[in-house]
Structure formats: structure tokens, C-alpha cells
Amino acid sequence: MANFSKPTVPQFSVDVYQNEFLPEGGRDVSAIVTVTSTGAAPPAGSRAAGRPAS
């Protein structure tokens, strides 16, 4: 998987676990989705790295 994140922004990962056994005629597919964030965002009101101040 490509890593396009910048070091100054949080990184996110997503894991999806779904029921792989759907009974004949079944129409519901259950899934558990977990989103994880690591790293820290810059404080609110500060300018992001690489962006000029306006």
C-alpha cells in the first residue's frame, strides 16, 4: 500500500471484518469497521506545514 501521508498530519488506518458466510437467500452482510489514528495534528489556528500564511 502506498503511503501518501505527510509527517505533520495524523495517519489513519481502516480494518474491515465482514461475515464471510452468507446463508443461501441471505441479504444481510454484517461488518465491523475499525478506524485508528496515530500522530498528532497541528494545534487549531496554526498554519499547516508547507502552506503560506494568508
C-alpha positions, 0 to 999 in steps of 0.5 A: 500500500502506498503511503501518501501521508505527510509527517505533520498530519495524523495517519489513519488506518481502516480494518474491515471484518465482514461475515464471510458466510452468507446463508443461501437467500441471505441479504444481510452482510454484517461488518465491523469497521475499525478506524485508528489514528496515530500522530498528532495534528497541528494545534487549531489556528496554526498554519499547516506545514508547507502552506503560506500564511494568508 
